[in-house]
Amino acid sequence: MTLSNCHETVHALKCFERAEQLDSKRPLTKFQKVTVLMALNRYEESLEVLQELKTLCPKEAPIYVTMGKIYRKLGDKKSALKAYTIALELDQKDTNRVKTLIEKLHSDSDMLNENEFHV
């Protein structure tokens, strides 16, 4: 939906919620809703919708990649790594991108460790 691309995120979210009411089992609508929720920094809600999506589409790697990104934003690197690992197991076509995300997790940890020694 183009509304989310036009920075009208609140309006887009209302549209996706309405679409969800009409057809609560449609995965694409849920995934687009997650994108809008993330743009609004509503990460916990995004994770809730992604959990629903996992039930509907348990073998879709993009769900787990997105979950990993949210967990990383929330500082939960262990859950992020778990989500990225599942994504790798489900879809080897996107291996380079997921490995890059995993490397970013490790570099985040390295930066934190380096900053501990600076006063």
C-alpha positions as semicolon CSV with decimal commas, in nm:
position;residue;x (nm);y (nm);z (nm)
1;M;0,000;0,000;0,000
2;T;0,140;0,338;-0,097
3;L;0,016;0,524;0,211
4;S;0,299;0,384;0,421
5;N;0,547;0,503;0,159
6;C;0,407;0,858;0,174
7;H;0,497;0,909;0,541
8;E;0,131;0,900;0,631
9;T;0,204;0,620;0,872
10;V;-0,078;0,679;1,118
11;H;-0,333;0,685;0,839
12;A;-0,172;0,380;0,680
13;L;-0,190;0,195;1,011
14;K;-0,563;0,267;1,036
15;C;-0,611;0,136;0,682
16;F;-0,421;-0,185;0,760
17;E;-0,618;-0,233;1,080
18;R;-0,941;-0,193;0,884
19;A;-0,819;-0,440;0,622
20;E;-0,732;-0,680;0,900
21;Q;-1,085;-0,657;1,035
22;L;-1,217;-0,752;0,692
23;D;-0,978;-1,044;0,648
24;S;-0,780;-1,134;0,959
25;K;-0,593;-1,421;0,794
26;R;-0,425;-1,227;0,513
27;P;-0,047;-1,242;0,572
28;L;0,051;-0,956;0,342
29;T;-0,174;-0,712;0,527
30;K;-0,023;-0,817;0,858
31;F;0,332;-0,784;0,727
32;Q;0,260;-0,437;0,590
33;K;0,109;-0,344;0,926
34;V;0,434;-0,453;1,092
35;T;0,629;-0,223;0,860
36;V;0,412;0,072;0,960
37;L;0,429;-0,015;1,331
38;M;0,808;-0,028;1,306
39;A;0,812;0,315;1,140
40;L;0,615;0,440;1,442
41;N;0,869;0,276;1,678
42;R;0,598;0,046;1,813
43;Y;0,824;-0,256;1,833
44;E;0,635;-0,461;2,091
45;E;0,318;-0,440;1,882
46;S;0,519;-0,533;1,574
47;L;0,642;-0,846;1,751
48;E;0,286;-0,940;1,847
49;V;0,174;-0,919;1,484
50;L;0,481;-1,114;1,373
51;Q;0,393;-1,388;1,622
52;E;0,051;-1,411;1,456
53;L;0,224;-1,426;1,118
54;K;0,448;-1,709;1,237
55;T;0,133;-1,908;1,309
56;L;-0,008;-1,838;0,964
57;C;0,319;-1,876;0,771
58;P;0,575;-2,061;0,987
59;K;0,819;-2,116;0,700
60;E;0,851;-1,758;0,575
61;A;1,205;-1,634;0,636
62;P;1,120;-1,259;0,607
63;I;0,910;-1,288;0,922
64;Y;1,212;-1,407;1,118
65;V;1,445;-1,152;0,960
66;T;1,206;-0,876;1,064
67;M;1,177;-1,020;1,414
68;G;1,556;-1,024;1,436
69;K;1,573;-0,657;1,338
70;I;1,319;-0,564;1,604
71;Y;1,494;-0,766;1,874
72;R;1,821;-0,595;1,780
73;K;1,654;-0,253;1,812
74;L;1,524;-0,357;2,153
75;G;1,874;-0,470;2,257
76;D;1,781;-0,840;2,277
77;K;2,072;-0,976;2,078
78;K;2,013;-1,338;2,184
79;S;1,657;-1,338;2,044
80;A;1,777;-1,152;1,734
81;L;2,041;-1,415;1,667
82;K;1,786;-1,693;1,717
83;A;1,546;-1,529;1,470
84;Y;1,821;-1,474;1,212
85;T;1,935;-1,836;1,249
86;I;1,582;-1,963;1,182
87;A;1,563;-1,736;0,876
88;L;1,887;-1,887;0,744
89;E;1,755;-2,239;0,796
90;L;1,431;-2,159;0,612
91;D;1,574;-1,979;0,309
92;Q;1,929;-2,008;0,186
93;K;1,867;-1,765;-0,101
94;D;1,906;-1,466;0,130
95;T;2,211;-1,597;0,314
96;N;2,438;-1,298;0,250
97;R;2,187;-1,044;0,381
98;V;2,111;-1,245;0,695
99;K;2,480;-1,309;0,760
100;T;2,540;-0,934;0,732
101;L;2,269;-0,874;0,993
102;I;2,431;-1,131;1,221
103;E;2,769;-0,960;1,175
104;K;2,607;-0,629;1,274
105;L;2,487;-0,796;1,594
106;H;2,843;-0,898;1,673
107;S;2,982;-0,556;1,583
108;D;2,723;-0,396;1,814
109;S;2,856;-0,614;2,094
110;D;3,216;-0,528;2,003
111;M;3,137;-0,157;2,012
112;L;2,974;-0,193;2,354
113;N;3,279;-0,378;2,485
114;E;3,514;-0,112;2,347
115;N;3,309;0,167;2,506
116;E;3,329;0,001;2,847
117;F;3,698;0,086;2,864
118;H;3,657;0,454;2,771
119;V;3,578;0,695;3,049
